[in-house]
Every structure is written in C-alpha cells, then in structure tokens.
Amino acid sequence: MTKIYMAGPLFTLAEREFNARLAEILQKKRPDLVIILPQNEAFKFDNIENKNAKIFKDCIQSIEHADIIVAILDGADADSGTSVELGYAYSKGKAILGIRTDFRISEEKGLNLMLPFACLELYIDTLADYDKLVDKIICFADKYSNY
C-alpha cells in the first residue's frame, strides 16, 4: 500500500480546504492509497504539553514512513514549513512531486531555486483543477511507489 505525505501550507481556511479537498478526491479515486494529511494529524496533539514539538516530530516520522511526498508550492514564496518538509524528504531520498498552481513568477519556475531541484517532478499548471491534480498525483505514485 503506497503512503503519500501531503505537505503544504495550512494556516488559512482556503489552504486547509484545498488540502482537505485534494486529499478527499484522491482517496475516493484511489482508496488503496494511504493519504497522510498533517493538518488532520495535528488534532491528536491538542491540549498536550509541547504540542508544537510533538507535531514537528510526528511530521518528520510521517515523512520517513511515506513512499511519496506531494509538496504544494503555491504562494509568492513557498510555505517555509513545506520547504523544510521537502528538504527533509529530499535528504531521505524520497520521491517528491512538487505542485504549483500559482501564476506568480520569481526565481526558478516561480520558486526559490532550491525547491524545484529537490523535486523528482515539478508539475506546474496555473489552470489546474482538482481532477488534473489528482490524476497527476496518481500517475506519480504509480510510477515511483517503489522509488
């Protein structure tokens, strides 16, 4: 069973809804995939001392157990937490799919130059919808689940 860790910003309602919707559609289309969505995992640490440290450790452990990392790289500058997750996953030799739907352009394909080169594949589609994104993730997972 392929495990996918979905890294992405989760601080606004729009970000959380995007992440949840993408994970939901992906899970419906491919119920055999295990989707790890950090924003859902964080709730188990509510009202616990050192909550943030425990969330950090849980994210790192989840990345270690994942087969595939999907990194949402939207924004004027990619989310700093997502960038750390991507860097850690890269250092562990994980198959990383970067996804960018943002049309803003900066250094390298709209990103700090370190990010696209850490991705095994970078999918940029400023007109993407959920179905296109899910199909890309499934194709990537099928191709690299044993990376």
C-alpha positions as CSV (number, residue, x, y, z in Angstrom):
1,M,0.0,0.0,0.0
2,T,1.5,3.3,-1.1
3,K,1.7,6.1,1.5
4,I,1.5,9.7,0.4
5,Y,2.5,12.5,2.7
6,M,0.9,15.8,1.6
7,A,3.0,18.8,2.5
8,G,1.5,22.2,2.1
9,P,0.6,25.4,3.8
10,L,-2.3,25.0,6.3
11,F,-2.7,28.3,8.0
12,T,-5.7,29.8,6.2
13,L,-9.2,28.4,5.7
14,A,-8.5,28.4,1.9
15,E,-5.3,26.4,2.4
16,R,-6.9,23.9,4.7
17,E,-9.9,23.5,2.5
18,F,-7.7,23.0,-0.6
19,N,-5.6,20.4,1.1
20,A,-8.6,18.5,2.5
21,R,-10.5,18.6,-0.8
22,L,-7.4,17.4,-2.8
23,A,-6.9,14.5,-0.3
24,E,-10.6,13.6,-0.3
25,I,-10.8,13.4,-4.1
26,L,-7.5,11.4,-4.3
27,Q,-8.8,9.0,-1.6
28,K,-12.1,8.5,-3.4
29,K,-10.4,7.9,-6.8
30,R,-7.7,5.5,-5.3
31,P,-8.9,4.0,-2.0
32,D,-5.8,1.8,-2.0
33,L,-3.6,4.8,-1.3
34,V,-2.9,5.9,2.3
35,I,-3.0,9.7,2.5
36,I,-1.2,11.4,5.3
37,L,-2.5,14.9,5.7
38,P,-0.6,16.7,8.5
39,Q,-3.4,19.2,9.3
40,N,-5.6,16.2,10.3
41,E,-2.9,14.5,12.3
42,A,-2.2,17.7,14.4
43,F,-5.5,17.4,16.2
44,K,-4.3,14.4,18.2
45,F,-1.9,16.8,19.9
46,D,-4.5,19.3,21.2
47,N,-4.1,20.1,24.9
48,I,-0.8,18.3,25.1
49,E,2.3,19.9,26.6
50,N,5.0,20.7,24.0
51,K,2.3,20.4,21.3
52,N,4.4,22.1,18.5
53,A,7.4,19.9,19.2
54,K,5.3,16.8,19.1
55,I,3.6,17.9,15.8
56,F,7.1,18.5,14.3
57,K,8.3,15.1,15.4
58,D,5.1,13.4,14.0
59,C,5.5,15.2,10.7
60,I,9.1,14.0,10.4
61,Q,8.2,10.4,11.3
62,S,5.3,10.5,8.8
63,I,7.7,11.7,6.1
64,E,10.0,8.8,7.0
65,H,7.2,6.3,6.6
66,A,5.8,7.8,3.4
67,D,6.6,6.4,0.0
68,I,5.7,9.6,-1.9
69,I,5.8,13.2,-0.9
70,V,3.4,15.7,-2.6
71,A,4.5,19.3,-1.9
72,I,2.1,22.1,-2.6
73,L,4.4,25.0,-3.6
74,D,1.9,27.8,-4.2
75,G,2.3,31.4,-2.9
76,A,4.5,34.3,-3.6
77,D,7.1,32.3,-1.7
78,A,6.6,28.6,-0.9
79,D,5.5,28.0,2.7
80,S,8.5,27.7,5.0
81,G,7.2,24.6,6.7
82,T,6.5,22.9,3.4
83,S,10.1,23.8,2.3
84,V,11.5,22.1,5.4
85,E,9.4,19.0,4.8
86,L,10.6,18.9,1.2
87,G,14.2,19.3,2.2
88,Y,14.0,16.6,4.8
89,A,12.2,14.3,2.3
90,Y,14.9,15.0,-0.3
91,S,17.7,14.2,2.2
92,K,16.0,10.8,2.8
93,G,15.8,10.0,-0.9
94,K,12.0,10.2,-1.1
95,A,10.2,10.6,-4.4
96,I,8.8,14.2,-4.3
97,L,6.2,15.6,-6.6
98,G,6.1,19.4,-6.4
99,I,2.8,21.0,-7.4
100,R,2.4,24.7,-8.3
101,T,-0.9,26.2,-9.5
102,D,0.2,29.8,-8.7
103,F,0.9,32.0,-11.7
104,R,3.3,34.4,-9.9
105,I,6.9,34.1,-11.3
106,S,10.1,34.6,-9.4
107,E,13.5,32.9,-9.5
108,E,13.1,29.3,-10.9
109,K,9.7,28.3,-12.3
110,G,8.1,30.7,-9.8
111,L,10.1,29.2,-6.8
112,N,13.3,29.7,-4.9
113,L,15.7,27.7,-7.0
114,M,16.3,25.1,-4.2
115,L,12.8,23.8,-4.3
116,P,12.2,22.6,-7.9
117,F,15.6,20.8,-8.0
118,A,14.6,18.9,-4.9
119,C,11.5,17.5,-6.6
120,L,11.7,14.4,-8.8
121,E,9.0,16.0,-10.8
122,L,7.5,19.5,-10.7
123,Y,4.0,19.9,-12.1
124,I,3.1,23.5,-12.9
125,D,-0.4,24.2,-14.2
126,T,-1.9,27.5,-13.4
127,L,-5.3,26.4,-14.8
128,A,-5.4,23.0,-13.0
129,D,-8.5,21.7,-11.3
130,Y,-8.7,19.0,-8.7
131,D,-9.2,16.2,-11.2
132,K,-6.0,17.2,-13.1
133,L,-4.0,17.4,-9.8
134,V,-5.4,14.0,-8.6
135,D,-4.6,12.4,-11.9
136,K,-1.0,13.7,-11.7
137,I,-0.5,12.5,-8.2
138,I,-1.9,9.1,-9.0
139,C,0.4,8.8,-12.1
140,F,3.4,9.9,-10.0
141,A,2.5,7.4,-7.2
142,D,2.1,4.6,-9.7
143,K,5.5,5.4,-11.3
144,Y,7.5,6.0,-8.1
145,S,5.9,4.0,-5.3
146,N,8.9,1.7,-5.1
147,Y,11.5,4.5,-5.7
